[in-house]
C-alpha cells in the first residue's frame, strides 16, 4: 500500500493546493502578456570616435552617426572633385554605407560646456536613430 500516493492525492484537493494552482494560472497568463515586451531588445549607442557613434541593435551595428566640422572633402568618393564641406551631422546605414545622409541637428561649437555637448549629442543620436531604424525596418 502506497500511503504517499494517497497523501499526494489529498493534497491535490486541499484549499491551499487550489490557491497555488490558481496563482500559477494567473502567473502563466501574466507571462504570456508581459514576456514579449521584456524580450524586445532596445537599440543602444556605443561611441566609435570623438563625435562618432554606432547604433547597435540585437548585438549588430546597424548604422553610424557623426559630426564633422567644415573642411575639405571629396565629391563622389575617392578621386572625385574636391569641395569644401559644411559642418553638420551625418548618418549612414550599414545597408547603404556609401550614402552619408545629412540631417539637421544641434550645432556643436568649441565653447559648449561638457553638459551642453552631451545634450546636443543625445539629441542628434535620437534624430539619427529614427532615420536609421526607419531605413532598416528595425533591423
C-alpha positions as CSV (number, residue, x, y, z in Angstrom):
1,X,0.0,0.0,0.0
2,X,1.4,3.4,-1.1
3,X,0.5,5.9,1.7
4,X,2.5,8.6,-0.1
5,X,0.2,8.4,-3.1
6,X,-3.0,9.0,-1.0
7,X,-1.3,11.9,0.7
8,X,-0.4,13.5,-2.7
9,X,-4.0,13.0,-3.9
10,X,-5.4,14.5,-0.8
11,X,-3.0,17.5,-1.1
12,X,-4.2,18.0,-4.7
13,X,-7.7,18.6,-3.4
14,X,-6.8,20.9,-0.5
15,X,-7.8,24.6,-0.5
16,X,-4.1,25.5,-0.3
17,X,-3.4,23.5,-3.4
18,X,-6.3,25.1,-5.3
19,X,-4.9,28.6,-4.4
20,X,-1.4,27.7,-5.6
21,X,-2.9,26.3,-8.8
22,X,-5.0,29.4,-9.4
23,X,-2.0,31.7,-8.7
24,X,0.1,29.6,-11.1
25,X,-2.6,30.1,-13.8
26,X,-2.5,33.8,-13.2
27,X,1.3,33.8,-13.4
28,X,1.2,31.9,-16.8
29,X,-1.4,34.5,-18.1
30,X,0.9,37.3,-16.9
31,X,3.9,35.8,-18.5
32,X,2.2,35.5,-21.9
33,X,1.1,39.1,-21.8
34,X,4.3,40.6,-20.5
35,X,7.1,38.4,-21.7
36,X,7.1,39.6,-25.4
37,X,7.8,43.2,-24.1
38,X,10.6,42.1,-21.9
39,X,12.4,40.2,-24.6
40,X,12.4,43.1,-27.1
41,X,16.0,44.3,-27.5
42,X,16.3,48.1,-27.4
43,X,18.7,49.8,-29.7
44,X,21.6,51.5,-28.0
45,X,24.7,53.6,-28.9
46,X,28.4,52.9,-28.5
47,X,31.0,55.6,-29.0
48,X,33.2,54.9,-32.0
49,X,35.2,58.2,-32.1
50,X,35.2,61.8,-30.8
51,X,31.9,62.7,-32.4
52,X,31.0,59.3,-33.9
53,X,28.5,56.8,-32.5
54,X,27.4,53.4,-33.7
55,X,23.8,52.3,-33.3
56,X,23.6,48.7,-32.1
57,X,20.5,46.5,-32.4
58,X,20.5,42.9,-31.2
59,X,24.3,42.9,-31.0
60,X,24.8,44.2,-34.5
61,X,25.9,47.7,-35.6
62,X,23.1,48.9,-37.9
63,X,24.3,52.5,-38.5
64,X,26.7,55.3,-37.6
65,X,26.1,59.0,-36.8
66,X,28.9,61.6,-36.8
67,X,29.5,65.3,-36.6
68,X,32.0,66.8,-39.0
69,X,33.3,70.4,-38.9
70,X,33.8,72.5,-42.1
71,X,36.7,71.5,-44.3
72,X,37.9,69.9,-47.5
73,X,36.0,66.9,-48.7
74,X,35.6,64.9,-51.9
75,X,32.6,64.8,-54.0
76,X,31.6,61.4,-55.3
77,X,34.1,59.5,-53.2
78,X,37.8,59.0,-53.6
79,X,39.3,60.6,-56.7
80,X,36.3,63.0,-57.0
81,X,36.3,66.7,-57.4
82,X,37.5,68.5,-54.2
83,X,34.8,70.5,-52.4
84,X,34.5,72.4,-49.1
85,X,32.0,70.7,-46.8
86,X,29.9,72.5,-44.3
87,X,29.8,71.5,-40.6
88,X,26.9,69.1,-39.8
89,X,25.5,65.8,-38.7
90,X,25.5,62.8,-40.9
91,X,24.3,59.2,-40.5
92,X,24.7,56.1,-42.6
93,X,23.1,52.7,-42.6
94,X,25.2,49.6,-42.9
95,X,22.8,48.6,-45.6
96,X,23.9,51.6,-47.7
97,X,27.3,52.7,-46.4
98,X,28.1,54.9,-49.4
99,X,25.1,57.2,-48.6
100,X,26.1,59.6,-45.9
101,X,22.8,61.3,-45.2
102,X,23.0,64.8,-43.8
103,X,20.4,65.8,-41.2
104,X,19.5,68.9,-39.2
105,X,20.7,68.5,-35.6
106,X,22.2,70.8,-32.9
107,X,25.3,72.6,-33.9
108,X,28.4,71.7,-32.0
109,X,30.7,74.6,-31.0
110,X,34.0,74.8,-29.3
111,X,32.6,77.0,-26.4
112,X,30.0,74.4,-25.3
113,X,30.2,73.1,-21.8
114,X,30.5,69.4,-21.3
115,X,26.8,69.2,-20.3
116,X,25.7,71.2,-23.4
117,X,27.8,68.9,-25.6
118,X,26.3,65.8,-24.1
119,X,22.7,67.1,-24.5
120,X,23.4,68.1,-28.2
121,X,24.9,64.7,-28.9
122,X,21.9,62.9,-27.3
123,X,19.5,65.0,-29.4
124,X,21.5,64.2,-32.6
125,X,21.6,60.5,-31.8
126,X,17.8,60.4,-31.2
127,X,17.2,62.0,-34.7
128,X,19.7,59.6,-36.3
129,X,18.1,56.6,-34.6
130,X,14.7,57.5,-36.0
131,X,16.2,57.8,-39.5
132,X,18.3,54.7,-39.3
133,X,15.7,52.4,-37.8
134,X,13.1,53.7,-40.3
135,X,15.5,52.7,-43.1
136,X,16.4,49.3,-41.7
137,X,12.9,48.5,-40.6
138,X,14.1,48.0,-37.1
139,X,17.0,45.8,-38.3
